[in-house]
Every structure is written in C-alpha cells, then in structure tokens.
Amino acid sequence: MSQDSWNFLFIGVTFALYIAIAVKSRAGTTQEYYVAGSGVSPFANGMATAADWMSAATFISMAGIIAASGYDASRFLMGWTGGFVLLTTLVVPYLRKFNKSTVTDFLGDRFYSDFARAVCVVCAIFICMTYIMGQMRGVGIVFSRLFDIPIYAGVLIGAAIVFFYAGLGGMKGITYTQVAQYCVMVFAYTIPAVFISMLLTGNIVPQLGLIGNYEAGGESVPLLAKLNELNESLGFARYTDGSLKMVDMFCITAALMCGTAGLPHVIVRFFTVKSVRAVRIPACWTLGCIAMIYLTAPAIGAFARTNLMSEINGRVYADAPDWFSNWEDRGLIAWVDKNNDGVMELSAGNVFNGKPNYSSERAAGAARSVTNTIDTTSTNEVYYDRDILVMANPEMAGLPKWVIALVMAGCVAAALSTAAGLLLVLSTSISHDLMKKIIKPDLSDAEEVRWARGASFVFLCVAAYFGINPPAEFVAKTVAFAFGLAASSFFPTILLGIFWKRINREGAIAGMVSGILVTLSYIIYFQFIVDHKDYLFDISPEGIGFVGMLVNFVISAIVSYLTPPPPPEITAMVDEIRIPRNAGKATH
C-alpha cells in the first residue's frame, strides 16, 4: 500500500469511530450537554480528561520545542504536570461539591453579581479562543500533509468535524469520543518512539534510550553527549544547558502551572463524575494516562533533533530525502543556498526575516524560490517549523508507512479532542452563563441547546480564521498565552473564592479585570506591536501570566478590604463548600 492509502485508512477509521460515538451519545438535555449527566465512570473520565488536556501543543509542539531548545523545554513538562496537582487538590473537589455546570456558575454565585458573571464569561472567551486557535492550526498542518491540500483547507475540514461531534453530542458525546482519541494518541506517540529508540540506541524503552548510548553509524557514545557535540559544532547552545534567563524560566513554569489549575475546559471535565468523592479517582487515572506521553516526549525530542541534524547538515540538496521535499511543498521546511555551493548547512541563526513564502514550484534538483527577505546576518540555510518534528520524525527515521499514518491519526486526535472541549466551554459561556443566567432566565432547555450550537459555529469560524492566518510559532505560543491568561484571571479568583471568606464581588471583579488586562496587554505589545525583545525584567510574554496572577491577588485583597464584606449567606455557602459532608459545622 502507498503512504496515502495508509493515511486515508487510519484517518478514515478513526473519524468513523468518532462520528459513530457522537451520534450514539447525542445529548438530549442541557445536563447531558454540559456535564454528560454527571454519570461518567472514573476510568473513562480519566482518559477523556487526558485527551482534553493533551492538545496539539502537547502532541505536535512539545516534542518539537524539546528538540529545538533542549533543557529549556522542561518548563512545559514541569508546569503542566505540576499544575494538574494544584487542580486536583485545591480546585476541583470544591467546585464539584458546589454542583453546578460551569466555572462561571460558581464564580457568579460566589460573588453574588451578574456583572461578575459577565466578567467571567469574557475571561473564558479570551482564554478558550486563544487556545482553540492553536488547535485549529495544528489540524490544518496535519491535514495538509495527509491529503496534499493547502493548510487553509485542512483547517476548514477540521472545524467542520469538530462542529459536528461537539455541537451534536455536547459533553456526553465529547467525553466518549475523547476516550477513543486518547487511545489513538497514546499508541501514535509511543509506538514510533519505541521503533526510533531501537534504531538509534538499541534500547526498546525510549526513556532508557534517552539516557543510553547512541549506537547508529558505528558510534557508541551517550546520546545526550552526541547531541551536545552536534549542537556545539553547529553553533547552537549545548542541548543539556538552558539559554532562558532564570527569572523567565521560573515565570513561564509558574504561569503554566497555575494556568492549568484555572483552565475552564479542564475543570469542567470533573463536573461529569458522579460525586465529590469520585473526583480524585479520575484525577489519578488522568495523571497515569498523561505520564505515558509526557515521559516519552523528552526522548522523542532528542531523537528528532539527532535525526534532523544527521539527515540535513552537509547534505547536497539534489540528494535531499523524500520527507524533506514533502514538507517543503507545504512551506514548513525550506533551504536557501546562501553560499551557492548546493549543500544544505544547518547552523544557529535565522534563514528568513519571517516564514518562507514560495513564489514558484520546486524544479527538479533545485530549491524553490522564496519571495520574503533572506536574513543575511547568519549562515544558517535551513528553515523548519518546529511543529512538524513529531510528524516528520518517523519519516526521517525511515519507519514503516503504517507507523507514519498512525502518527498522523494521533496528531489529528490530539488537536480535535482539545478543540472540542474548548468549544463546549465557549458555547456554554454564551448559552448558559450569559443567556440563561443574565439576559433571559426563562430560556427553555431546547432554546439553551440551540444557543449553544449557534455559538459553537460562530466561535469555530473565528478560530478557523486565525488558524489559517497565524502569527509566528503559533501552535506552541498561543497555548502558552492561554495558560497565562487563565493564571492571571480564573486561578486566583477561584482560589480566593474557596479559601478566603472576606473576598467580595468588588475585589473579585477588580482582580480578574486587572490581572487579565496586564497579561493581555503585555502579550499584544511584545508579540504583535514591537519586534524587539527587550522584555521588562527579562520576562517573556509566555511568562507574564505569573505577574498578572500576582496583580490579581494584590488588587483583589486591597479592594476587598476597602469595600463591604460579602453577605452572611455567601460566607455560609463557602463553609458548605469547604467542609466535608457529615463533618459538622465549622467552629471558627
């Protein structure tokens, strides 16, 4: 079978499975649409939560970032996994006891204000829209490679599929679809890693291969030492050393950690379990499911970096491997012969002032011409989009065609699973939190579901537009920005709402607004307005969410102390949320 045949087989089978599950699990009530009737088993919820959380950024971009930056990429591993511990210990058990459908429900009632509820809706839209844009871009990249179509067409196909099964099935359909998607993802991530580990290190366990010896090409040296040697010889920093400033590394890690604990689409997954007691059981299953992929990512990143440098550097372009041409045709990898010797030279530095922009088809044995400006300040001749490394790695290693097709199916599953969860939060923010709770309280169940599906369509159109017209390094960076926005808005407010009785609506509203404005303004200024990287206090836009979170905490406390305390019924509600059932009343 040809590679295209394998691709169509794997994608077709998985899509048929997703759609069949969505049709069978179609939501008939708002309770099923929002929280799957609160009847999902812990094991199924654990897998679904893992799939919901492990987005295209995890599956497609994280290993690519590890491959490109080495040690610095550990911020994602530490931040995302550490944040899940915060989420399951400090947040979700209490919110599940409150027994509502959305995070905004809790914050609106806790801060006894429709205005506070409206602020939460706006924050949720900013967070989830930022996140879902990156997912749609990831879907477009995969479909472009799979079906030999432009990226914009891939984005539109992905948007249509997500709208069908998320809008049709709601949380009930999404949950069981995500169980299937997790199974696809874990096989797609680990099987190629096992093959490549065997080829490069002779070890069947990728994690052991990472700390083992590089055995290819007649050599036998530690893999990480080989990577350091390759990096230094080409002018890059040592793979095992960090290049980020310590303060930036800390802030990014903290923003990812606290942002994880404030992501509404992850929190709402725990509203689907049967009871408060059942919350921590799926959390354990989720951590186990996540570990299977997160413990494999560093190995995949190291293998991809080794394969890339070995395959490209010093090779005559006319003899470039087929995988290079395949990705070059998508504009995701490119070569410019700066010294006119016909040899591809990979080194530190930029190739273009921006991304490659092809003006004509590649002729046999010659590079495709580019219309954008070439960066003459560096000697690097090879451009590659880091988001392709996971997908291109099996091709670089010469793995069987069915393995390559499996990886593609996994990439699609990762992007679609998170996009569906985000879309549900966006739609419920409009239908339930805005329409039902604020604008039209007498909205019927059927009308509420129709509003949710209509909002889904609108939000998907916006996400598709930005997936087609993305800023630079879009998939990875937009996800980091989403975590920063969640850390600076929802996380402090939820935490204070649970554990501090004195915080009132004025403090909560002022804190959320100030935190998200500080974070969003900083991101927009340095990402879209100026080109220089003279960050304040050396904190990059990916880490500014931690500063925004501190601003939120401080402003919330100051304003709460300067304004009247919350009414007695609100403090009684906080007591009820925090105290286990049948434990008696609080004594102080």
GUSE-164848 format. One record per residue (C-alpha): x, y, z. Coordinates in steps of 0.05 Angstrom, whole numbers, plus 5000, padded with zeros to 4 digits. Layout:
N
     X     Y     Z
     X     Y     Z
...
% end
This chain:
588
     X     Y     Z
  5000  5000  5000
  5023  5071  4986
  5032  5122  5042
  4970  5159  5020
  4929  5095  5025
  4954  5081  5095
  4938  5154  5115
  4868  5150  5088
  4856  5083  5122
  4878  5106  5191
  4844  5173  5187
  4781  5145  5157
  4774  5090  5210
  4786  5138  5268
  4738  5191  5240
  4684  5139  5230
  4694  5118  5303
  4689  5189  5329
  4627  5205  5290
  4593  5140  5308
  4606  5154  5382
  4579  5225  5375
  4515  5201  5342
  4504  5146  5394
  4519  5194  5452
  4478  5252  5428
  4458  5299  5484
  4383  5305  5495
  4382  5352  5555
  4424  5411  5580
  4450  5368  5637
  4477  5318  5586
  4502  5374  5540
  4541  5409  5596
  4565  5354  5643
  4546  5288  5610
  4492  5277  5663
  4547  5273  5717
  4549  5198  5706
  4617  5184  5674
  4659  5128  5705
  4727  5149  5737
  4769  5108  5687
  4732  5136  5626
  4735  5206  5654
  4810  5198  5667
  4824  5181  5595
  4777  5235  5569
  4809  5288  5613
  4878  5267  5590
  4856  5273  5517
  4822  5340  5531
  4885  5368  5564
  4938  5339  5517
  4925  5385  5459
  4961  5396  5393
  5012  5435  5433
  5028  5373  5474
  5026  5323  5417
  5054  5365  5360
  5092  5422  5390
  5121  5400  5457
  5169  5348  5429
  5188  5398  5374
  5204  5451  5427
  5245  5399  5466
  5282  5381  5401
  5297  5454  5387
  5313  5481  5456
  5332  5421  5499
  5333  5435  5573
  5293  5499  5568
  5232  5459  5545
  5228  5425  5613
  5186  5485  5634
  5127  5453  5597
  5136  5385  5630
  5142  5415  5700
  5089  5468  5691
  5034  5426  5661
  5042  5366  5706
  5052  5407  5769
  4990  5448  5752
  4949  5385  5749
  4967  5370  5821
  4943  5440  5841
  4879  5429  5802
  4861  5363  5834
  4878  5383  5906
  4858  5457  5911
  4803  5468  5860
  4760  5413  5830
  4737  5376  5893
  4707  5441  5920
  4676  5462  5854
  4646  5393  5844
  4613  5398  5913
  4581  5464  5891
  4545  5421  5839
  4540  5470  5781
  4551  5463  5706
  4607  5513  5694
  4663  5551  5728
  4627  5616  5714
  4567  5588  5752
  4609  5582  5815
  4642  5650  5808
  4576  5684  5792
  4541  5655  5853
  4602  5662  5899
  4609  5736  5882
  4533  5748  5881
  4535  5790  5819
  4513  5785  5746
  4569  5834  5729
  4620  5786  5760
  4588  5731  5719
  4594  5772  5656
  4668  5787  5670
  4679  5712  5678
  4645  5699  5611
  4692  5749  5577
  4753  5718  5611
  4731  5648  5590
  4723  5671  5518
  4792  5703  5516
  4825  5641  5546
  4789  5589  5504
  4792  5628  5439
  4867  5638  5447
  4874  5563  5460
  4829  5537  5405
  4862  5579  5351
  4926  5539  5360
  4888  5473  5357
  4857  5491  5290
  4926  5509  5263
  4951  5441  5285
  4894  5406  5250
  4908  5446  5186
  4981  5426  5186
  4965  5352  5193
  4910  5351  5141
  4955  5390  5093
  5008  5336  5098
  4958  5279  5096
  4915  5299  5037
  4962  5343  4997
  4918  5404  5006
  4931  5475  5028
  4933  5488  5103
  4871  5532  5100
  4831  5473  5071
  4856  5429  5127
  4833  5479  5179
  4764  5483  5148
  4757  5407  5147
  4778  5402  5220
  4730  5457  5240
  4672  5421  5206
  4687  5356  5241
  4694  5388  5309
  4628  5426  5300
  4593  5362  5281
  4611  5318  5340
  4619  5373  5393
  4556  5410  5373
  4516  5347  5365
  4537  5308  5427
  4556  5362  5477
  4596  5339  5537
  4565  5270  5533
  4588  5259  5461
  4655  5293  5473
  4672  5250  5533
  4666  5183  5499
  4697  5209  5435
  4757  5233  5476
  4765  5164  5506
  4775  5137  5436
  4820  5195  5417
  4865  5183  5478
  4874  5110  5456
  4895  5133  5387
  4941  5186  5416
  4979  5141  5464
  4992  5088  5411
  5012  5141  5359
  5061  5173  5408
  5094  5112  5439
  5100  5062  5381
  5144  5107  5337
  5186  5125  5398
  5199  5050  5410
  5220  5040  5338
  5266  5100  5336
  5297  5084  5403
  5314  5015  5376
  5345  5045  5313
  5387  5099  5349
  5404  5067  5415
  5387  4993  5410
  5341  5001  5471
  5267  4983  5466
  5247  5032  5522
  5251  5104  5496
  5264  5134  5565
  5324  5088  5575
  5347  5103  5504
  5348  5177  5521
  5400  5164  5576
  5433  5108  5538
  5485  5105  5483
  5478  5129  5411
  5493  5065  5370
  5479  5088  5298
  5533  5099  5246
  5584  5054  5281
  5589  5100  5342
  5576  5083  5415
  5572  5146  5456
  5519  5173  5505
  5461  5201  5464
  5459  5267  5503
  5535  5275  5494
  5526  5263  5419
  5471  5316  5418
  5515  5366  5455
  5572  5353  5407
  5527  5363  5346
  5497  5426  5375
  5564  5458  5393
  5594  5440  5325
  5538  5477  5290
  5538  5538  5336
  5478  5521  5379
  5477  5520  5455
  5490  5454  5489
  5428  5411  5488
  5430  5398  5563
  5442  5471  5581
  5389  5525  5587
  5390  5590  5549
  5330  5624  5582
  5341  5673  5638
  5325  5641  5705
  5270  5691  5722
  5236  5678  5655
  5242  5602  5664
  5210  5608  5733
  5154  5654  5710
  5136  5612  5650
  5135  5548  5692
  5093  5581  5745
  5045  5611  5694
  5035  5542  5661
  5025  5510  5729
  4974  5560  5755
  4942  5566  5687
  4929  5491  5685
  4892  5498  5751
  4849  5554  5721
  4832  5526  5653
  4756  5522  5649
  4754  5466  5597
  4796  5421  5643
  4759  5439  5707
  4691  5424  5676
  4713  5353  5660
  4710  5338  5734
  4638  5361  5737
  4620  5298  5698
  4636  5249  5754
  4582  5221  5799
  4603  5251  5866
  4654  5294  5903
  4688  5231  5928
  4697  5207  5857
  4736  5269  5836
  4805  5246  5858
  4799  5177  5828
  4795  5200  5755
  4849  5251  5772
  4896  5193  5788
  4876  5158  5724
  4888  5222  5686
  4958  5231  5714
  4974  5160  5695
  4948  5170  5624
  4986  5235  5617
  5050  5205  5643
  5051  5154  5587
  5060  5211  5537
  5097  5263  5579
  5152  5214  5599
  5161  5196  5526
  5165  5268  5499
  5237  5283  5521
  5261  5220  5485
  5223  5237  5422
  5251  5308  5423
  5322  5283  5430
  5313  5231  5375
  5282  5282  5328
  5339  5331  5339
  5391  5277  5326
  5356  5253  5263
  5346  5324  5236
  5418  5345  5243
  5445  5279  5217
  5398  5278  5157
  5404  5351  5134
  5470  5383  5153
  5524  5376  5099
  5478  5341  5050
  5474  5361  4977
  5405  5389  4964
  5396  5350  4900
  5401  5286  4943
  5353  5311  4996
  5308  5256  5025
  5236  5249  5004
  5210  5273  5071
  5246  5339  5062
  5210  5351  4995
  5143  5330  5025
  5146  5383  5080
  5179  5434  5034
  5118  5430  4989
  5076  5453  5050
  5122  5512  5064
  5141  5482  5132
  5214  5470  5115
  5259  5507  5067
  5331  5515  5043
  5365  5577  5015
  5435  5568  4986
  5469  5629  5016
  5539  5610  4994
  5520  5578  4927
  5552  5511  4940
  5489  5467  4933
  5499  5439  5003
  5449  5447  5060
  5482  5477  5121
  5444  5478  5187
  5471  5526  5240
  5448  5575  5293
  5410  5635  5266
  5352  5654  5222
  5343  5637  5148
  5288  5687  5133
  5261  5750  5165
  5196  5713  5176
  5170  5648  5148
  5184  5621  5078
  5138  5648  5024
  5145  5608  4960
  5133  5641  4892
  5140  5580  4846
  5141  5505  4847
  5207  5470  4861
  5243  5447  4799
  5279  5380  4799
  5345  5386  4837
  5335  5459  4853
  5308  5497  4913
  5241  5531  4908
  5247  5607  4903
  5223  5650  4961
  5195  5720  4958
  5207  5742  5030
  5272  5774  5055
  5331  5729  5070
  5368  5741  5135
  5440  5754  5113
  5466  5763  5185
  5470  5687  5195
  5499  5629  5157
  5441  5582  5171
  5409  5558  5106
  5355  5511  5132
  5288  5534  5159
  5240  5486  5193
  5175  5496  5231
  5184  5462  5299
  5112  5439  5297
  5128  5387  5243
  5183  5349  5280
  5137  5298  5313
  5102  5285  5247
  5166  5283  5206
  5207  5242  5256
  5181  5174  5233
  5196  5193  5161
  5266  5217  5179
  5279  5150  5214
  5252  5110  5155
  5197  5076  5194
  5142  5034  5161
  5087  5071  5126
  5033  5048  5175
  5072  5079  5233
  5074  5146  5196
  4999  5141  5184
  4987  5124  5258
  5026  5187  5279
  4983  5229  5233
  4920  5200  5263
  4946  5215  5333
  4962  5287  5315
  4891  5297  5289
  4862  5264  5351
  4902  5310  5398
  4880  5374  5363
  4807  5353  5355
  4799  5328  5427
  4821  5394  5458
  4786  5437  5406
  4720  5401  5423
  4729  5413  5498
  4745  5486  5487
  4686  5494  5440
  4639  5467  5493
  4663  5518  5544
  4656  5574  5494
  4586  5554  5474
  4562  5544  5546
  4591  5612  5564
  4542  5643  5516
  4482  5597  5523
  4483  5582  5598
  4525  5635  5633
  4504  5695  5591
  4436  5679  5561
  4405  5635  5615
  4436  5666  5677
  4436  5740  5657
  4397  5760  5595
  4338  5711  5591
  4328  5669  5654
  4264  5636  5626
  4303  5604  5569
  4279  5533  5557
  4326  5473  5553
  4315  5466  5478
  4329  5540  5466
  4391  5537  5510
  4420  5480  5469
  4404  5517  5405
  4441  5578  5431
  4500  5534  5449
  4504  5504  5379
  4498  5572  5346
  4553  5600  5389
  4596  5539  5372
  4590  5556  5298
  4610  5629  5308
  4670  5614  5352
  4695  5560  5305
  4693  5609  5246
  4736  5658  5285
  4784  5603  5307
  4789  5577  5236
  4807  5647  5211
  4866  5653  5258
  4886  5581  5245
  4892  5600  5172
  4926  5667  5184
  4971  5654  5245
  5026  5695  5277
  5095  5663  5281
  5105  5599  5323
  5030  5598  5331
  5012  5530  5359
  5060  5530  5417
  5058  5603  5434
  4983  5613  5433
  4975  5555  5481
  5026  5585  5529
  4988  5651  5524
  4923  5616  5541
  4953  5587  5604
  4979  5656  5623
  4910  5686  5614
  4879  5631  5657
  4932  5640  5711
  4921  5715  5715
  4844  5713  5715
  4809  5649  5738
  4861  5615  5783
  4869  5670  5836
  4795  5685  5837
  4774  5612  5844
  4826  5600  5898
  4806  5662  5938
  4733  5647  5928
  4742  5578  5960
  4791  5593  6016
  4781  5666  6036
  4713  5687  6061
  4729  5761  6061
  4737  5769  5986
  4676  5803  5958
  4648  5817  5889
  4685  5884  5882
  4751  5852  5898
  4740  5792  5852
  4719  5835  5793
  4776  5884  5802
  4826  5827  5809
  4803  5790  5747
  4800  5852  5703
  4868  5879  5725
  4902  5811  5721
  4878  5793  5651
  4889  5864  5625
  4962  5866  5649
  4974  5798  5617
  4937  5811  5552
  4968  5880  5542
  5038  5853  5552
  5026  5796  5503
  4996  5841  5450
  5052  5893  5456
  5111  5846  5451
  5081  5795  5405
  5044  5838  5354
  5066  5911  5361
  5141  5913  5370
  5196  5870  5341
  5248  5878  5396
  5255  5830  5455
  5273  5880  5509
  5225  5848  5558
  5211  5881  5625
  5252  5846  5679
  5271  5794  5626
  5201  5763  5630
  5175  5740  5562
  5101  5742  5541
  5096  5668  5557
  5113  5681  5630
  5076  5746  5642
  5015  5708  5665
  5050  5696  5732
  5058  5771  5742
  4986  5782  5722
  4966  5729  5774
  5004  5767  5829
  4970  5831  5807
  4902  5796  5812
  4917  5771  5883
  4940  5840  5907
  4884  5880  5875
  4832  5831  5900
  4857  5836  5971
  4862  5912  5972
  4794  5925  5941
  4761  5873  5985
  4788  5905  6048
  4766  5974  6025
  4694  5953  6009
  4639  5920  6049
  4646  5845  6065
  4603  5794  6029
  4534  5779  6058
  4527  5724  6111
  4494  5675  6063
  4555  5677  6019
  4603  5661  6076
  4556  5605  6096
  4560  5578  6024
  4636  5579  6028
  4633  5539  6093
  4588  5489  6059
  4635  5481  6000
  4697  5472  6043
  4671  5426  6098
  4662  5351  6082
  4592  5324  6087
  4571  5300  6157
  4631  5333  6188
  4590  5383  6228
  4592  5458  6227
  4656  5500  6227
  4676  5524  6297
  4711  5587  6272
% end
